[in-house]
């Protein structure tokens, strides 16, 4: 199915950030996608992920956080990142309405840092039909005693954690499973055997675009299972 990608500019509290919007004919759900701490929205992993979702009939909007837009390496603090998420979600909602689909489900998805910031935004009241995490950074590598999970129980929308079993940001694996149990039945963890933080698997040669694209199917299945339409 696919869709043409449209470069757009999004205003975040007076500062512009870049985005790429794509909407296949007949789309009825939009998936907004944020990048991780170390790479922007044009990384092949994210491009492969969103294009595979477009091929499956979903509209997507991936975007840069302000720090990445400005060429800085250190990620934005949560208030700035949450402001970006709110602004981009508002644009996605408006785009859906302009396309004749007002009120369609808007899902928030992100790689690592981007997903965590999405969850913080939703915990603070940002509307979203659900969340999909592409490698949730539960803790810094080697620091499982300092989990970043305090806000997750406040989230009532469906959440899918796609996580590699060899991800140093989520080992031991049982810790994330326990977080999901504590959150409740709206939180689901799907483990990808052997995957690292970027879902690379030792001994398996795949490009970043291929890896990203491989995560579209489980994302689409979860979104469809938890959306009233789409």
Short mmCIF file of the C-alpha atoms (twelve columns), coordinates in Angstrom:
data_MODEL
# 
_entry.id   MODEL 
# 
loop_
_atom_site.group_PDB 
_atom_site.id 
_atom_site.type_symbol 
_atom_site.label_atom_id 
_atom_site.label_alt_id 
_atom_site.label_comp_id 
_atom_site.label_asym_id 
_atom_site.label_seq_id 
_atom_site.Cartn_x 
_atom_site.Cartn_y 
_atom_site.Cartn_z 
_atom_site.pdbx_PDB_model_num 
ATOM 1   C CA . UNK A 1   0.000   0.000   0.000  1 
ATOM 2   C CA . UNK A 2   2.639   2.487   1.104  1 
ATOM 3   C CA . UNK A 3   2.361   6.270   1.109  1 
ATOM 4   C CA . UNK A 4   4.251   9.315   -0.036 1 
ATOM 5   C CA . UNK A 5   6.384   10.835  2.722  1 
ATOM 6   C CA . UNK A 6   5.817   14.528  3.330  1 
ATOM 7   C CA . UNK A 7   8.447   16.594  5.167  1 
ATOM 8   C CA . UNK A 8   6.720   18.934  7.615  1 
ATOM 9   C CA . UNK A 9   7.711   21.477  10.255 1 
ATOM 10  C CA . UNK A 10  6.144   21.407  13.705 1 
ATOM 11  C CA . UNK A 11  6.123   24.325  16.128 1 
ATOM 12  C CA . UNK A 12  7.122   23.383  19.668 1 
ATOM 13  C CA . UNK A 13  6.681   26.390  21.936 1 
ATOM 14  C CA . UNK A 14  8.006   28.724  19.256 1 
ATOM 15  C CA . UNK A 15  10.819  26.480  18.044 1 
ATOM 16  C CA . UNK A 16  10.456  24.480  14.817 1 
ATOM 17  C CA . UNK A 17  11.288  20.796  14.617 1 
ATOM 18  C CA . UNK A 18  11.231  18.552  11.564 1 
ATOM 19  C CA . UNK A 19  8.820   15.730  10.921 1 
ATOM 20  C CA . UNK A 20  7.917   13.251  8.192  1 
ATOM 21  C CA . UNK A 21  4.240   12.482  7.659  1 
ATOM 22  C CA . UNK A 22  2.851   9.666   5.537  1 
ATOM 23  C CA . UNK A 23  -0.771  8.656   5.110  1 
ATOM 24  C CA . UNK A 24  -1.831  5.711   2.944  1 
ATOM 25  C CA . UNK A 25  -5.235  5.786   1.291  1 
ATOM 26  C CA . UNK A 26  -7.816  4.422   3.707  1 
ATOM 27  C CA . UNK A 27  -5.737  4.887   6.866  1 
ATOM 28  C CA . UNK A 28  -7.806  5.095   10.047 1 
ATOM 29  C CA . UNK A 29  -5.084  5.087   12.715 1 
ATOM 30  C CA . UNK A 30  -1.991  7.275   13.100 1 
ATOM 31  C CA . UNK A 31  1.181   6.070   14.800 1 
ATOM 32  C CA . UNK A 32  3.501   8.849   15.983 1 
ATOM 33  C CA . UNK A 33  7.123   7.741   16.305 1 
ATOM 34  C CA . UNK A 34  9.990   9.336   18.254 1 
ATOM 35  C CA . UNK A 35  13.696  8.575   17.950 1 
ATOM 36  C CA . UNK A 36  16.115  7.395   20.613 1 
ATOM 37  C CA . UNK A 37  18.721  9.475   22.379 1 
ATOM 38  C CA . UNK A 38  21.547  8.904   19.937 1 
ATOM 39  C CA . UNK A 39  19.937  9.202   16.501 1 
ATOM 40  C CA . UNK A 40  17.318  11.347  14.785 1 
ATOM 41  C CA . UNK A 41  14.153  10.579  12.892 1 
ATOM 42  C CA . UNK A 42  16.016  9.799   9.651  1 
ATOM 43  C CA . UNK A 43  17.842  6.813   11.129 1 
ATOM 44  C CA . UNK A 44  17.218  3.759   8.906  1 
ATOM 45  C CA . UNK A 45  15.727  1.857   11.857 1 
ATOM 46  C CA . UNK A 46  12.898  4.377   12.235 1 
ATOM 47  C CA . UNK A 47  12.470  4.895   8.504  1 
ATOM 48  C CA . UNK A 48  12.184  1.140   7.990  1 
ATOM 49  C CA . UNK A 49  9.699   0.872   10.855 1 
ATOM 50  C CA . UNK A 50  7.391   3.660   9.676  1 
ATOM 51  C CA . UNK A 51  7.503   2.621   6.011  1 
ATOM 52  C CA . UNK A 52  6.523   -0.926  6.924  1 
ATOM 53  C CA . UNK A 53  3.618   0.477   8.940  1 
ATOM 54  C CA . UNK A 54  2.599   2.576   5.920  1 
ATOM 55  C CA . UNK A 55  2.673   -0.574  3.782  1 
ATOM 56  C CA . UNK A 56  0.268   -2.111  6.306  1 
ATOM 57  C CA . UNK A 57  -2.155  0.800   6.016  1 
ATOM 58  C CA . UNK A 58  -1.221  3.015   8.967  1 
ATOM 59  C CA . UNK A 59  -0.533  6.737   8.854  1 
ATOM 60  C CA . UNK A 60  2.742   7.691   10.572 1 
ATOM 61  C CA . UNK A 61  4.423   10.816  11.815 1 
ATOM 62  C CA . UNK A 62  8.034   10.590  12.933 1 
ATOM 63  C CA . UNK A 63  9.785   13.656  14.291 1 
ATOM 64  C CA . UNK A 64  12.914  15.146  15.822 1 
ATOM 65  C CA . UNK A 65  13.197  16.387  19.370 1 
ATOM 66  C CA . UNK A 66  14.507  19.955  19.675 1 
ATOM 67  C CA . UNK A 67  18.005  18.944  20.767 1 
ATOM 68  C CA . UNK A 68  18.451  16.804  17.686 1 
ATOM 69  C CA . UNK A 69  17.039  19.517  15.457 1 
ATOM 70  C CA . UNK A 70  19.627  21.925  16.875 1 
ATOM 71  C CA . UNK A 71  22.491  19.474  16.394 1 
ATOM 72  C CA . UNK A 72  23.049  18.912  20.095 1 
ATOM 73  C CA . UNK A 73  24.040  15.477  21.366 1 
ATOM 74  C CA . UNK A 74  22.630  15.571  24.885 1 
ATOM 75  C CA . UNK A 75  18.893  14.773  25.009 1 
ATOM 76  C CA . UNK A 76  16.314  17.318  26.082 1 
ATOM 77  C CA . UNK A 77  15.112  17.330  29.660 1 
ATOM 78  C CA . UNK A 78  11.680  15.721  30.140 1 
ATOM 79  C CA . UNK A 79  9.655   18.975  30.152 1 
ATOM 80  C CA . UNK A 80  11.009  19.924  26.714 1 
ATOM 81  C CA . UNK A 81  10.606  16.412  25.328 1 
ATOM 82  C CA . UNK A 82  7.059   16.178  26.665 1 
ATOM 83  C CA . UNK A 83  6.232   19.557  25.081 1 
ATOM 84  C CA . UNK A 84  7.459   18.163  21.758 1 
ATOM 85  C CA . UNK A 85  5.317   15.073  22.143 1 
ATOM 86  C CA . UNK A 86  2.243   17.161  22.868 1 
ATOM 87  C CA . UNK A 87  2.820   19.434  19.874 1 
ATOM 88  C CA . UNK A 88  3.428   16.554  17.485 1 
ATOM 89  C CA . UNK A 89  0.392   14.634  18.717 1 
ATOM 90  C CA . UNK A 90  -1.735  17.736  18.170 1 
ATOM 91  C CA . UNK A 91  -0.445  17.925  14.581 1 
ATOM 92  C CA . UNK A 92  -1.213  14.237  14.005 1 
ATOM 93  C CA . UNK A 93  -4.751  14.759  15.303 1 
ATOM 94  C CA . UNK A 94  -5.259  17.774  13.058 1 
ATOM 95  C CA . UNK A 95  -3.877  15.939  10.028 1 
ATOM 96  C CA . UNK A 96  -6.276  13.061  10.595 1 
ATOM 97  C CA . UNK A 97  -9.202  15.477  10.801 1 
ATOM 98  C CA . UNK A 98  -8.076  17.220  7.604  1 
ATOM 99  C CA . UNK A 99  -7.994  13.805  5.906  1 
ATOM 100 C CA . UNK A 100 -11.621 13.214  6.833  1 
ATOM 101 C CA . UNK A 101 -10.937 11.015  9.860  1 
ATOM 102 C CA . UNK A 102 -11.645 13.162  12.923 1 
ATOM 103 C CA . UNK A 103 -11.212 11.409  16.240 1 
ATOM 104 C CA . UNK A 104 -9.155  8.540   14.846 1 
ATOM 105 C CA . UNK A 105 -6.849  6.704   17.274 1 
ATOM 106 C CA . UNK A 106 -3.440  8.341   17.696 1 
ATOM 107 C CA . UNK A 107 -0.789  5.992   19.086 1 
ATOM 108 C CA . UNK A 108 2.517   7.091   20.613 1 
ATOM 109 C CA . UNK A 109 5.580   5.001   19.827 1 
ATOM 110 C CA . UNK A 110 9.268   5.527   20.399 1 
ATOM 111 C CA . UNK A 111 12.705  4.021   20.387 1 
ATOM 112 C CA . UNK A 112 14.233  3.962   23.888 1 
ATOM 113 C CA . UNK A 113 14.351  7.616   25.099 1 
ATOM 114 C CA . UNK A 114 11.575  8.595   22.693 1 
ATOM 115 C CA . UNK A 115 9.247   5.934   24.028 1 
ATOM 116 C CA . UNK A 116 9.998   6.754   27.638 1 
ATOM 117 C CA . UNK A 117 9.237   10.433  27.005 1 
ATOM 118 C CA . UNK A 118 5.973   9.417   25.320 1 
ATOM 119 C CA . UNK A 119 4.980   7.447   28.408 1 
ATOM 120 C CA . UNK A 120 5.777   10.412  30.659 1 
ATOM 121 C CA . UNK A 121 3.673   12.668  28.429 1 
ATOM 122 C CA . UNK A 122 0.732   10.257  28.602 1 
ATOM 123 C CA . UNK A 123 1.147   9.908   32.372 1 
ATOM 124 C CA . UNK A 124 0.847   13.699  32.539 1 
ATOM 125 C CA . UNK A 125 -2.369  13.717  30.545 1 
ATOM 126 C CA . UNK A 126 -1.402  13.746  26.859 1 
ATOM 127 C CA . UNK A 127 -4.170  11.977  24.920 1 
ATOM 128 C CA . UNK A 128 -3.105  8.758   23.191 1 
ATOM 129 C CA . UNK A 129 -4.929  5.577   22.234 1 
ATOM 130 C CA . UNK A 130 -1.953  3.532   23.413 1 
ATOM 131 C CA . UNK A 131 1.822   3.237   23.606 1 
ATOM 132 C CA . UNK A 132 4.356   0.984   21.908 1 
ATOM 133 C CA . UNK A 133 7.936   0.927   23.214 1 
ATOM 134 C CA . UNK A 134 10.739  -0.104  20.877 1 
ATOM 135 C CA . UNK A 135 13.201  -1.059  23.583 1 
ATOM 136 C CA . UNK A 136 12.127  0.622   26.822 1 
ATOM 137 C CA . UNK A 137 15.140  1.953   28.795 1 
ATOM 138 C CA . UNK A 138 14.051  0.581   32.153 1 
ATOM 139 C CA . UNK A 139 17.394  1.446   33.708 1 
ATOM 140 C CA . UNK A 140 20.888  2.496   32.699 1 
ATOM 141 C CA . UNK A 141 23.104  -0.469  31.754 1 
ATOM 142 C CA . UNK A 142 24.350  -2.169  34.890 1 
ATOM 143 C CA . UNK A 143 22.032  -0.176  37.175 1 
ATOM 144 C CA . UNK A 144 18.880  -2.261  37.654 1 
ATOM 145 C CA . UNK A 145 18.586  -0.821  41.155 1 
ATOM 146 C CA . UNK A 146 17.566  2.544   39.631 1 
ATOM 147 C CA . UNK A 147 14.528  1.741   37.470 1 
ATOM 148 C CA . UNK A 148 12.706  4.390   35.437 1 
ATOM 149 C CA . UNK A 149 9.243   3.030   36.062 1 
ATOM 150 C CA . UNK A 150 7.685   5.268   38.683 1 
ATOM 151 C CA . UNK A 151 5.188   6.880   36.265 1 
ATOM 152 C CA . UNK A 152 4.079   3.736   34.423 1 
ATOM 153 C CA . UNK A 153 1.375   2.565   36.890 1 
ATOM 154 C CA . UNK A 154 -0.445  5.873   36.284 1 
ATOM 155 C CA . UNK A 155 -1.007  4.966   32.625 1 
ATOM 156 C CA . UNK A 156 -4.319  3.310   31.818 1 
ATOM 157 C CA . UNK A 157 -4.043  2.988   28.012 1 
ATOM 158 C CA . UNK A 158 -2.718  -0.201  26.351 1 
ATOM 159 C CA . UNK A 159 1.081   -0.502  26.364 1 
ATOM 160 C CA . UNK A 160 3.253   -2.893  24.359 1 
ATOM 161 C CA . UNK A 161 6.884   -3.326  25.355 1 
ATOM 162 C CA . UNK A 162 8.877   -4.808  22.457 1 
ATOM 163 C CA . UNK A 163 12.157  -5.765  24.099 1 
ATOM 164 C CA . UNK A 164 15.254  -7.771  23.216 1 
ATOM 165 C CA . UNK A 165 16.272  -10.406 25.733 1 
ATOM 166 C CA . UNK A 166 19.890  -9.183  25.552 1 
ATOM 167 C CA . UNK A 167 19.046  -5.504  26.004 1 
ATOM 168 C CA . UNK A 168 21.345  -4.118  28.735 1 
ATOM 169 C CA . UNK A 169 18.705  -1.487  29.509 1 
ATOM 170 C CA . UNK A 170 16.294  -4.227  30.629 1 
ATOM 171 C CA . UNK A 171 18.252  -6.980  32.305 1 
ATOM 172 C CA . UNK A 172 17.465  -9.044  34.191 1 
ATOM 173 C CA . UNK A 173 14.410  -9.591  31.987 1 
ATOM 174 C CA . UNK A 174 12.301  -10.512 34.994 1 
ATOM 175 C CA . UNK A 175 12.447  -6.911  36.165 1 
ATOM 176 C CA . UNK A 176 10.450  -5.610  33.185 1 
ATOM 177 C CA . UNK A 177 8.019   -8.505  33.475 1 
ATOM 178 C CA . UNK A 178 7.436   -7.529  37.093 1 
ATOM 179 C CA . UNK A 179 6.872   -3.878  36.119 1 
ATOM 180 C CA . UNK A 180 4.216   -4.983  33.626 1 
ATOM 181 C CA . UNK A 181 2.529   -7.155  36.243 1 
ATOM 182 C CA . UNK A 182 2.474   -4.220  38.620 1 
ATOM 183 C CA . UNK A 183 1.010   -1.897  35.994 1 
ATOM 184 C CA . UNK A 184 -1.790  -4.330  35.180 1 
ATOM 185 C CA . UNK A 185 -3.342  -6.106  32.199 1 
ATOM 186 C CA . UNK A 186 -3.008  -3.064  29.937 1 
ATOM 187 C CA . UNK A 187 0.793   -3.624  29.861 1 
ATOM 188 C CA . UNK A 188 2.166   -6.413  27.661 1 
ATOM 189 C CA . UNK A 189 5.820   -7.398  27.226 1 
ATOM 190 C CA . UNK A 190 6.842   -9.171  24.033 1 
ATOM 191 C CA . UNK A 191 10.398  -10.502 24.195 1 
ATOM 192 C CA . UNK A 192 12.489  -10.834 21.045 1 
ATOM 193 C CA . UNK A 193 14.981  -13.635 21.622 1 
ATOM 194 C CA . UNK A 194 18.622  -12.571 21.453 1 
ATOM 195 C CA . UNK A 195 17.861  -8.946  20.631 1 
ATOM 196 C CA . UNK A 196 20.031  -6.124  21.923 1 
ATOM 197 C CA . UNK A 197 18.923  -2.554  22.618 1 
ATOM 198 C CA . UNK A 198 18.480  -1.912  18.889 1 
ATOM 199 C CA . UNK A 199 17.135  -5.447  18.364 1 
ATOM 200 C CA . UNK A 200 20.335  -6.608  16.712 1 
ATOM 201 C CA . UNK A 201 20.934  -10.343 17.159 1 
ATOM 202 C CA . UNK A 202 24.460  -11.709 17.354 1 
ATOM 203 C CA . UNK A 203 25.287  -13.780 14.299 1 
ATOM 204 C CA . UNK A 204 22.271  -12.561 12.300 1 
ATOM 205 C CA . UNK A 205 23.077  -10.054 9.573  1 
ATOM 206 C CA . UNK A 206 20.278  -7.534  9.043  1 
ATOM 207 C CA . UNK A 207 20.342  -3.852  8.155  1 
ATOM 208 C CA . UNK A 208 18.919  -1.306  10.597 1 
ATOM 209 C CA . UNK A 209 16.059  -0.692  8.158  1 
ATOM 210 C CA . UNK A 210 15.234  -4.396  8.062  1 
ATOM 211 C CA . UNK A 211 15.307  -4.619  11.842 1 
ATOM 212 C CA . UNK A 212 13.005  -1.628  12.186 1 
ATOM 213 C CA . UNK A 213 10.640  -3.020  9.574  1 
ATOM 214 C CA . UNK A 214 10.480  -6.344  11.426 1 
ATOM 215 C CA . UNK A 215 8.911   -4.582  14.410 1 
ATOM 216 C CA . UNK A 216 6.021   -3.210  12.372 1 
ATOM 217 C CA . UNK A 217 4.031   -6.469  12.343 1 
ATOM 218 C CA . UNK A 218 3.837   -6.959  16.138 1 
ATOM 219 C CA . UNK A 219 3.128   -3.237  16.519 1 
ATOM 220 C CA . UNK A 220 0.324   -3.361  13.956 1 
ATOM 221 C CA . UNK A 221 -1.206  -6.455  15.535 1 
ATOM 222 C CA . UNK A 222 -1.262  -4.850  18.980 1 
ATOM 223 C CA . UNK A 223 -2.648  -1.558  17.691 1 
ATOM 224 C CA . UNK A 224 -5.413  -3.293  15.745 1 
ATOM 225 C CA . UNK A 225 -6.314  -5.427  18.748 1 
ATOM 226 C CA . UNK A 226 -6.715  -2.348  20.939 1 
ATOM 227 C CA . UNK A 227 -8.173  0.245   18.566 1 
ATOM 228 C CA . UNK A 228 -11.893 0.707   17.911 1 
ATOM 229 C CA . UNK A 229 -11.015 1.172   14.240 1 
ATOM 230 C CA . UNK A 230 -7.926  0.474   12.158 1 
# 
